[in-house]
Amino acid sequence: MVLRDVDLTERLDYSSAVAILGFSLILAILRTFDTRVEAARVMVSAPILAFVTTHILYINFYKLDYGTPNNLLLSKNRVNIFGEFIS
């Protein structure tokens, strides 16, 4: 028996993937630059959180794009590699 994705589960899958990528990107940046001041953490996190929220709304209510989560994953990996290189 093969279970297939319905529209709701597919959207939830992509939304959770984008949310996890955004959160891990925030953590990678905060760990790389070792930010201890709370105001600096908010200044780094707020734009990324706004982008991730906007993107989740976009893929849920406008267009479910299959390539964008992959592009976000590549960008996150590039930031992680760059962070490891400079620290």
Number of C-alpha atoms within 10 A of each C-alpha: 3 4 5 8 10 8 11 9 11 13 17 13 12 19 22 12 17 22 17 14 21 22 15 16 22 20 14 19 19 17 15 17 11 11 13 10 8 9 10 11 16 11 10 15 18 12 12 15 17 12 12 20 15 12 18 21 14 14 17 18 10 10 9 17 12 10 8 14 17 14 11 17 18 13 14 19 16 12 16 18 12 13 16 12 9 8 9
